Amino acid sequence: MKVVVTGGAGFIGANLCRELVARPEVSRVVALDNLSTGSSDNLAGVPVELVEGSILDRPLLSEVVAGADAVVHLAARPSVPRSIADPVASHEANATGTLYVLEACRQVGAYAVVASSSSVYGSVAELPKHEDLATRPLSPYAATKLITEGYALAYASAFSLPTLALRFFNVYGPLQAAGHAYAAVVPAFVDAALRGEPLQVHGDGRQTRDFTYVGTVARVLADAVIGRVRSDAPVNLAFGTRTSLLELIDRLSALLGRPLEVEHVAARSGDVRDSQAANERLRTLFPQIKAEPLEYGLERTVEWFRGLPGYESDLARATSA
């Protein structure tokens, strides 16, 4: 089967491409990515076809999707702060882009998996967050992700297009970039820790997240593609854990074997306070999937970082310890 991964050179996309090429059911993987946040380096040595371009380029998108059995739509303009800085660009990439992807899928009858986000729950206080809760987006990014899943469900209803909308929570792991203003919390913390710099915490650090290892996410996505798993409602893709940022720092400190300096700064606009997934719907659809413990995922993440240029001093400390 031919599988197209939009955003295939990005963090989750490149991990998914690795998972897909290892599946005997998959004969061809095509990654479509404009490389604005992804990198061709993420696919080095992976037998996939990388097409550089945007999902907003409809002729190119149609050409790439032609003959596809499935499309996993991960291309997006990520980050809550980035969406607040430029909401129109976020809408065009995330909402309009999703519409174009689904329309391309409809033209060839391809199964479509789309990536939504736990940010759609916004200020809803109830925990764990189950899929039937009201949605209250706090940022343009969250609003675009609600549109993303809404379009997927609408195409399933209006055109009988087989779709699955997955609400990602805090995905982390190898290939997740650090060193920029919009970096996610795990790579930002690991990067600072390995460089011997203070870990910058927005707010008091007691805010909680449901961290999900990218390898687990890739397995869910690959299983969905191969099984053409469908749902007439969104599905949380997380496993019901709840870890505060201060607890995350403690675990990272234990892994590295040294205390870590923390710098508290102002809380960010649009960030949710607490996040934890109800996962009954996920476990019903994917009973075979087991989550990796946070300690395992952090160990793999640190191992990947230490293989990058610029972290030699930390690796030397670890080797001599």
SEDREN-766013 format. One record per residue: x, y, z of N, C-alpha, C in turn; residue in one letter. Coordinates in steps of 0.2 Angstrom, whole numbers, padded with zeros to 4 digits, always signed. Atoms other than C-alpha are relative to their C-alpha. Example, Ala and Ser with C-alpha at 12.3 -4.5 7.8 and 13.67 -1.06 7.14 Angstrom:
2
+0004-0006+0000+0062-0022+0039+0004+0006+0000A;-0004-0006-0001+0068-0005+0036-0004+0005+0003S;
//
This chain:
321
+0004-0006+0000+0000+0000+0000+0004+0006+0000M;-0003-0006+0000+0005+0018-0003-0003+0004+0005K;+0002-0005-0006+0005+0030+0012+0003+0006-0001V;-0003-0006+0000+0007+0048+0011+0000+0003+0007V;-0001-0004-0007+0013+0058+0027+0001+0007-0002V;-0001-0007+0001+0010+0076+0026+0004+0003+0006T;-0004-0002-0005+0023+0085+0037+0005-0006+0002G;-0004+0006-0001+0033+0069+0035+0007+0001+0002G;-0007-0001-0002+0050+0077+0038+0000+0004+0007A;+0000-0003-0007+0044+0084+0055+0001-0005+0005G;-0001+0004-0006+0046+0077+0072-0004-0006+0000F;+0004+0006+0000+0031+0065+0073+0000-0003-0007I;+0000+0003+0007+0031+0063+0054+0005-0004-0002G;-0006+0004+0002+0048+0057+0052+0001-0007+0005A;+0000+0006-0004+0046+0045+0067-0005-0005-0003N;+0005+0005+0004+0030+0038+0058+0003-0003-0006L;-0002+0003+0006+0039+0036+0042+0005-0006+0001C;-0004+0006-0002+0052+0025+0051-0004-0006+0002R;+0004+0005-0002+0038+0015+0058-0004-0003-0006E;+0003+0003+0006+0029+0013+0041+0004-0004-0004L;-0004+0004+0005+0043+0007+0031+0002-0007+0003V;-0002+0007-0003+0046-0007+0044-0006-0005+0000A;+0006+0004+0000+0028-0013+0041+0000-0004-0007R;+0000+0004+0006+0027-0027+0028-0006+0002-0005P;+0006-0002+0004+0010-0021+0022+0001+0007-0004E;-0001-0006+0003+0017-0004+0017+0006-0001-0005V;-0005+0001+0005+0026-0004+0000+0003+0007-0002S;-0002-0007+0003+0028+0015-0003-0002+0005+0005R;+0002-0006-0005+0029+0030+0009+0003+0006-0003V;-0002-0007+0003+0029+0048+0002-0001+0005+0006V;+0000-0005-0005+0033+0062+0014-0001+0007-0004A;+0001-0006+0003+0026+0079+0009+0002+0005+0005L;-0002-0004-0006+0034+0093+0019+0003+0007-0004D;-0003-0007+0003+0038+0112+0015+0007+0001+0004N;-0006-0001-0004+0053+0110+0028+0000+0007+0003L;+0000-0006-0004+0048+0126+0037+0001-0002+0007S;-0002+0002-0007+0049+0117+0054+0003-0007-0001T;-0003+0007+0001+0054+0099+0047+0007+0001-0003G;-0007+0000+0003+0071+0094+0040+0001-0006-0003S;-0002+0006+0004+0077+0082+0027+0004-0004+0004S;-0005+0004-0004+0090+0077+0040-0004-0006+0004D;+0004+0005-0004+0076+0068+0050-0002-0006-0004N;+0002+0006+0004+0073+0056+0035+0007-0003-0003L;-0006+0003+0003+0092+0052+0032+0000-0007+0001A;-0001+0007+0000+0094+0034+0028-0007-0004+0000G;+0006+0003+0000+0075+0031+0028-0003-0001-0007V;+0002+0001+0007+0068+0023+0012-0007+0003-0002P;+0006-0003+0001+0055+0036+0009+0001+0005-0006V;+0000-0005+0005+0051+0048-0005-0002+0007+0003E;+0001-0006-0003+0053+0066+0001-0002+0005-0006L;+0002-0005+0005+0043+0079-0009+0000+0007+0004V;+0000-0007-0003+0047+0097-0004-0006+0004-0003E;+0006-0004+0002+0031+0107-0005-0005+0001+0005G;+0005-0002-0005+0016+0114+0004-0007-0003-0002S;+0007+0002+0001-0001+0107+0007-0005+0005-0003I;+0004-0005+0003-0008+0123+0001+0001+0001-0008L;-0001+0000+0007-0001+0120-0016-0005-0006-0003D;+0004+0005+0002-0016+0110-0023+0002-0004-0005R;-0002+0004+0005-0010+0104-0039+0006-0005+0002P;-0005+0004-0003+0006+0097-0030-0003-0005+0004L;+0003+0005-0005-0005+0089-0016-0003-0005-0004L;+0004+0005+0004-0016+0081-0029+0005-0005-0003S;-0005+0004+0003-0001+0074-0038+0003-0005+0005E;-0003+0004-0005+0007+0067-0022-0005-0005+0003V;+0006+0005-0002-0010+0059-0016-0002-0005-0005V;+0003+0005+0005-0014+0051-0032+0003-0007+0001A;-0002+0007-0001-0014+0032-0030+0001-0002+0007G;-0002+0002-0007-0012+0033-0011-0006-0004+0003A;+0005+0003-0004-0021+0021+0000-0002+0003+0006D;+0001-0004-0006-0020+0032+0015+0005+0006+0001A;-0004-0006-0001-0014+0049+0020-0001+0001+0008V;-0001-0003-0007-0008+0054+0038+0001+0007+0000V;-0001-0007+0001-0010+0072+0039+0002+0003+0007H;-0003-0003-0005+0002+0079+0051+0003+0007-0001L;-0003-0007+0002+0008+0095+0042-0005+0005+0004A;+0004-0005-0003+0003+0110+0052+0005+0006+0002A;-0004-0005-0003+0010+0127+0059-0001-0001+0007R;+0001+0002-0007+0013+0121+0077+0001+0006+0005P;-0001-0004-0005+0013+0130+0093-0005+0005+0002S;+0005-0005-0003+0001+0140+0104+0003+0007-0001V;-0003-0007+0001+0013+0156+0105+0001+0002-0007P;-0001-0002+0007+0016+0155+0086-0007+0002-0003R;+0006-0002+0002-0002+0156+0083-0003+0007+0002S;+0002-0007-0003-0005+0171+0094+0004+0005-0003I;-0004-0005+0004+0009+0180+0085-0002+0001-0007A;+0002+0000+0007+0002+0176+0068-0006-0005-0001D;+0006+0004+0000-0016+0169+0069-0002-0002-0007P;+0002+0001+0007-0020+0171+0050+0005-0006-0003V;-0004+0006+0003-0005+0160+0045-0001-0006+0003A;+0002+0006-0003-0010+0147+0058-0006-0003-0003S;+0006+0002+0003-0027+0147+0050+0001-0003-0007H;-0001+0002+0006-0021+0145+0033+0003-0007-0001E;-0004+0006+0000-0009+0131+0036-0004-0006+0003A;+0004+0006-0004-0020+0121+0049-0007-0001-0002N;+0007+0001+0002-0038+0124+0044-0001-0001-0008A;+0001+0000+0007-0037+0128+0025+0004-0006-0002T;-0004+0006+0002-0023+0115+0023-0003-0006+0001G;+0004+0006-0001-0033+0102+0031-0006-0001-0005T;+0006+0001+0005-0048+0105+0019+0003-0002-0006L;-0003+0002+0007-0036+0104+0004+0002-0008+0001Y;-0002+0007-0001-0029+0087+0011-0006-0004-0001V;+0006+0004+0000-0046+0080+0014-0003+0000-0007L;+0003+0000+0007-0052+0085-0003+0004-0004-0005E;-0004+0004+0004-0037+0077-0011-0001-0007+0001A;+0002+0007-0001-0041+0061-0002-0007-0002-0003C;+0007+0002+0003-0059+0062-0007+0000-0002-0008R;+0000+0001+0007-0054+0063-0025+0003-0007-0002Q;-0003+0007+0001-0045+0046-0024-0002-0005+0005V;+0002+0005-0005-0054+0038-0010+0005-0003+0005G;-0005+0002-0005-0039+0037+0002-0003+0001+0007A;+0001+0000-0007-0041+0034+0020+0004+0006+0003Y;-0003-0006-0002-0037+0049+0030+0000+0000+0008A;-0001-0001-0007-0030+0051+0048+0003+0007+0001V;-0002-0007-0001-0029+0069+0054+0002+0001+0008V;-0002-0001-0006-0020+0076+0069-0003+0006+0003A;+0003-0006-0004-0030+0087+0081+0004+0000+0007S;-0004-0001-0006-0024+0092+0099-0004+0001+0006S;+0004-0001-0007-0029+0092+0117-0001+0007+0002S;+0001-0007-0001-0028+0111+0116-0007+0002-0001S;+0007-0001+0001-0046+0110+0110-0004+0000+0006V;+0004+0000-0007-0052+0107+0128+0001+0007+0003Y;-0001-0007-0003-0045+0124+0133-0001+0000+0007G;+0001-0002-0008-0051+0130+0150-0005-0005+0003S;+0004+0005-0003-0062+0115+0153+0004-0003+0006V;-0004+0002-0006-0057+0110+0171+0000-0007+0001A;+0001+0007-0002-0063+0092+0172+0006-0004-0003E;-0005+0004+0002-0050+0079+0172-0002-0007+0002L;-0003+0000+0007-0047+0067+0164-0004+0003-0005P;+0004-0003+0006-0053+0075+0148-0002-0005-0005K;+0002+0005+0004-0064+0064+0139-0003+0004-0006H;+0001-0003+0006-0069+0067+0121-0007+0003-0001E;+0007-0003+0000-0088+0071+0125+0000+0007+0003D;+0000-0007-0004-0083+0087+0135-0001+0005-0005L;+0001-0006+0004-0087+0104+0128+0007+0002-0002A;-0007-0003+0002-0072+0112+0118+0000+0007+0001T;+0000-0007-0001-0066+0129+0123+0007+0002-0001R;-0006-0002+0002-0051+0134+0113+0002+0007+0003P;-0002-0006-0003-0040+0147+0121+0005+0004-0004L;-0005-0003+0005-0028+0151+0106-0003-0001-0007S;+0002+0002+0008-0030+0152+0087+0003-0007-0002P;-0003+0007+0002-0019+0136+0086-0006-0005+0002Y;+0005+0004-0003-0032+0127+0097-0007+0000-0005A;+0006-0001+0004-0046+0134+0086+0001-0004-0007A;-0001+0003+0007-0038+0128+0070+0000-0008+0001T;+0000+0008-0001-0036+0110+0077-0007-0002+0001K;+0008+0002-0001-0055+0110+0082-0003+0000-0007L;+0002+0000+0007-0058+0115+0063+0003-0006-0003I;-0003+0006+0003-0046+0101+0058-0004-0006+0001T;+0004+0006-0002-0056+0087+0067-0007+0001-0003E;+0007-0001+0002-0072+0095+0062-0001-0001-0007G;+0000+0002+0007-0068+0094+0044+0001-0007-0002Y;-0001+0007+0001-0062+0076+0045-0007-0004+0001A;+0007+0003-0001-0079+0071+0053-0005+0002-0005L;+0005-0002+0005-0089+0081+0041+0001-0003-0007A;-0001+0004+0006-0080+0073+0026-0002-0007+0001Y;+0002+0007-0001-0084+0056+0034-0007+0000-0001A;+0007+0000+0000-0102+0061+0036-0003+0002-0007S;+0003-0002+0007-0105+0070+0019+0002-0004-0006A;-0003+0003+0006-0094+0060+0008+0002-0007+0001F;-0002+0007-0002-0092+0043+0017+0008-0001-0001S;-0007+0001+0000-0073+0046+0017+0002-0003+0007L;-0002+0004-0007-0065+0034+0030+0005+0005+0003P;-0004-0005-0004-0057+0046+0043+0001-0002+0007T;-0002+0000-0007-0049+0046+0060+0003+0006+0002L;-0002-0007-0003-0047+0062+0070+0003-0002+0007A;-0003+0002-0006-0034+0059+0084+0002+0007+0004L;-0003-0006-0004-0031+0072+0098+0006-0001+0003R;-0006+0001-0003-0013+0072+0102+0001+0004+0006F;-0001-0003-0006-0008+0077+0119+0008+0003+0000F;-0007-0002+0000+0011+0081+0124+0004-0005-0003N;-0004+0005+0003+0020+0071+0112+0008+0002+0000V;-0007-0001-0001+0039+0070+0115+0005-0006-0003Y;-0005+0006+0001+0055+0060+0110+0005+0003-0005G;-0005-0001+0005+0069+0059+0097-0003+0004-0006P;+0001-0005+0006+0069+0072+0082-0004+0006+0002L;+0004-0006-0002+0059+0085+0092+0005+0006+0001Q;-0005-0005+0000+0069+0101+0089-0001+0004+0006A;-0001-0005-0005+0075+0113+0103+0003+0006-0003A;-0004-0006+0003+0084+0129+0102-0004+0006-0003G;+0004-0005+0003+0070+0140+0096-0006+0003+0005H;+0005-0004-0005+0057+0152+0104-0006-0005+0001A;+0006+0004-0001+0043+0139+0101+0001-0007+0002Y;-0001+0007-0002+0051+0123+0107-0005-0002+0005A;+0004+0003-0005+0040+0111+0116+0004-0001+0007A;-0003-0001-0007+0044+0109+0135+0005-0006+0001V;-0005+0005-0001+0053+0092+0134+0006+0001-0003V;-0006-0001+0003+0066+0096+0121+0003+0007+0003P;-0003-0007-0003+0068+0114+0129+0003-0002+0006A;-0003+0002-0006+0071+0106+0146+0007-0004-0001F;-0006+0004+0001+0083+0093+0139+0006+0004-0003V;-0006-0004+0003+0093+0105+0129+0003+0004+0005D;-0003-0004-0005+0095+0117+0143+0004-0004+0005A;-0004+0004-0005+0100+0103+0155+0006-0003-0002A;-0006+0002+0002+0113+0096+0144+0005+0005-0001L;-0004-0006+0001+0120+0113+0141+0002+0003+0006R;-0002-0003-0006+0121+0117+0159-0003+0006+0002G;+0003-0006-0001+0109+0131+0158-0007-0001+0004E;+0006+0001-0004+0094+0135+0169-0006-0002-0005P;+0006+0003+0003+0077+0126+0164-0005+0006+0001L;+0005-0005+0000+0065+0140+0160-0007-0003+0001Q;+0006+0002-0002+0048+0137+0168-0005+0006-0001V;+0005-0005+0000+0033+0147+0163-0005-0001+0005H;+0004+0001-0006+0023+0150+0179+0003-0004+0006G;-0002+0003-0006+0024+0140+0195+0003-0007-0001D;-0002+0007+0002+0028+0123+0186-0004-0005+0003G;+0004+0006-0002+0014+0114+0194-0006-0001-0005R;+0004+0002+0005+0004+0114+0178+0002-0007-0002Q;-0001+0007+0002+0002+0096+0172-0002-0002-0007T;+0001+0002+0006+0003+0087+0156+0000-0008-0001R;+0001+0007+0001-0001+0070+0149+0006-0002-0006D;-0005+0001+0005+0016+0066+0140+0000-0007-0003F;+0000+0006+0004+0016+0053+0126+0006-0001-0004T;-0006+0001+0004+0031+0045+0119-0001+0000-0008Y;+0001+0000+0007+0033+0048+0100+0000-0007-0003V;+0000+0007+0002+0036+0029+0097-0006-0003+0001G;+0007+0002-0001+0019+0025+0104-0004+0003-0005T;+0004-0003+0004+0011+0038+0094+0001-0003-0007V;-0001+0003+0007+0019+0031+0078-0003-0007-0001A;+0003+0006+0000+0013+0014+0082-0007+0000-0001R;+0008-0001+0001-0005+0020+0084-0001+0002-0007V;+0001-0002+0006-0004+0029+0068+0001-0005-0006L;-0001+0005+0005+0003+0015+0058-0005-0006+0000A;+0005+0005+0000-0009+0002+0065-0007+0003-0002D;+0006-0003+0002-0023+0015+0061+0000-0001-0008A;-0001+0001+0007-0017+0015+0043-0001-0007-0003V;+0000+0007+0002-0015-0003+0041-0007-0003+0001I;+0007+0002-0002-0032-0007+0049-0005+0004-0002G;+0005-0005+0003-0041+0008+0041-0005+0001+0006R;+0004-0001-0006-0047+0012+0059-0004+0006-0001V;+0004-0006+0001-0062+0024+0059-0003+0001+0006R;+0004-0002-0006-0071+0033+0072-0005+0006-0002S;+0004-0006+0002-0086+0045+0070+0000+0005+0005D;-0001-0005-0005-0080+0055+0085+0008+0001+0001A;-0008-0001-0001-0062+0062+0089+0002-0005+0006P;-0003+0005-0004-0051+0050+0099+0006+0003+0003V;-0006-0003-0004-0038+0056+0113+0005-0005-0002N;-0006+0004+0001-0021+0049+0109+0005+0002+0005L;-0005+0000-0006-0013+0048+0126-0003-0005+0005A;+0002+0006-0004-0014+0036+0141-0001+0002+0007F;+0002-0002-0007-0020+0046+0156+0005+0001+0005G;-0005-0002-0005-0004+0050+0165-0001+0008+0001T;+0000-0007-0001-0002+0067+0173+0006+0002+0004R;-0007-0002-0003+0015+0075+0177+0000+0007-0001T;-0001-0007+0000+0018+0092+0182+0007+0002-0003S;-0007-0002+0003+0033+0102+0175+0005-0001+0005L;-0005+0001-0006+0042+0101+0192+0001-0007+0000L;-0002+0008+0000+0040+0082+0192+0004-0002-0006E;-0004+0001+0006+0047+0082+0174+0007+0001+0001L;-0007-0002-0002+0062+0091+0180+0003-0005+0005I;-0002+0005-0005+0064+0079+0195+0002-0006-0004D;-0002+0007+0004+0064+0064+0183+0006+0001-0004R;-0006-0001+0004+0076+0072+0171+0006+0001+0004L;-0005-0001-0005+0087+0077+0186+0003-0007+0002S;-0002+0007-0002+0087+0059+0192+0004-0004-0006A;-0003+0004+0006+0091+0052+0174+0007+0003-0001L;-0007-0003+0002+0106+0064+0172+0005+0000+0006L;-0004+0001-0006+0112+0061+0190+0003+0007+0003G;-0002-0007-0003+0113+0080+0195-0006+0004+0001R;+0006-0005-0001+0102+0094+0201+0000+0005-0006P;+0001-0005+0006+0095+0106+0188-0002+0006+0002L;+0002-0006-0002+0094+0124+0190-0007+0002-0004E;+0007-0002+0003+0076+0131+0187-0001+0008+0000V;+0002-0007+0001+0071+0149+0181-0007+0001-0001E;+0007-0001+0002+0053+0154+0183-0001+0007-0003H;+0002-0006+0004+0046+0166+0171-0007+0001-0001V;+0007-0001+0000+0029+0173+0167-0004-0005-0004A;+0004+0005+0004+0015+0161+0162-0001+0003-0007A;+0001-0002+0007+0011+0161+0143-0007+0001-0001R;+0007+0000+0002-0005+0167+0136-0002-0006-0004S;+0003+0005+0004-0016+0153+0129+0002-0007+0002G;-0001+0007-0003-0008+0139+0139-0005-0003+0004D;+0004+0003-0005-0019+0127+0148+0003-0002+0006V;-0003+0001-0007-0017+0124+0166+0002-0008+0001R;-0001+0007-0001-0019+0105+0167-0003-0004-0006D;+0003+0004+0006-0021+0091+0154+0002-0007+0002S;-0001+0007-0001-0024+0073+0156-0006-0004-0004Q;+0005+0003+0004-0033+0061+0144-0004-0006+0003A;+0004+0006-0001-0047+0049+0146+0002-0004-0006A;-0002+0003+0006-0042+0035+0135-0004-0007-0002N;+0004+0006+0001-0056+0022+0135-0001-0001-0008E;+0002+0001+0008-0060+0026+0116+0006-0002-0003R;-0006+0002+0004-0042+0024+0111+0002-0007+0002L;-0001+0007-0002-0040+0007+0121-0005-0004-0004R;+0005+0004+0004-0056+0001+0112+0002-0001-0007T;-0002+0000+0007-0049+0005+0095+0007-0003-0001L;-0007+0002+0001-0031+0000+0098+0002-0004+0007F;-0001+0003-0006-0031-0013+0112+0007-0003+0001P;-0007+0003+0000-0014-0019+0107+0006+0005+0002Q;-0005-0005-0002-0005-0003+0111+0001+0001+0007I;-0002-0001-0007+0005-0001+0127+0004+0006+0000K;-0004-0007+0000+0012+0016+0132+0007-0002+0003A;-0007+0000-0003+0030+0018+0136+0000+0004+0006E;+0000-0004-0006+0034+0024+0154+0004+0007-0002P;-0003-0006+0001+0040+0042+0155+0008+0000+0000L;-0007+0001-0001+0057+0037+0161+0004-0003-0006E;-0003+0003+0006+0060+0026+0146+0000+0005-0006Y;+0000-0005+0005+0055+0040+0134+0005+0006+0001G;-0005-0005-0002+0066+0053+0143+0007-0003-0002L;-0007+0003+0001+0081+0041+0142+0001+0000-0008E;-0001+0000+0007+0078+0039+0123+0001+0007-0003R;+0000-0007+0002+0076+0057+0121+0007+0003+0001T;-0006-0002-0002+0092+0061+0131+0006-0003-0005V;-0005+0004+0004+0102+0048+0121+0000+0003-0007E;+0000-0003+0007+0096+0056+0104+0004+0007+0001W;-0003-0006+0000+0101+0073+0110+0008+0000+0001F;-0007+0001-0001+0118+0067+0115+0004-0002-0006R;-0003+0002+0006+0121+0061+0098+0001+0006-0005G;+0000-0006+0004+0119+0079+0091+0006+0004+0001L;-0006-0005-0001+0133+0092+0088-0002+0005+0005P;+0001-0006-0005+0135+0104+0103-0001-0003+0007G;+0001+0002-0007+0132+0092+0117+0006-0005+0002Y;-0005+0004-0002+0149+0084+0118+0003+0001+0007E;-0002-0001-0007+0153+0092+0135-0004-0004+0005S;+0005+0004-0005+0138+0084+0143+0002-0008-0001D;-0001+0007+0001+0142+0067+0135+0007-0002+0003L;-0006+0002-0004+0160+0068+0142-0001+0000+0007A;+0002+0000-0007+0153+0072+0159-0003-0007+0002R;+0003+0006-0001+0142+0057+0158+0004-0006+0000A;-0004+0006+0001+0155+0045+0152+0005+0000+0006T;-0005+0000-0006+0167+0051+0166-0003-0001+0007S;+0003+0000-0007+0154+0050+0180+0000-0007+0002A;
//
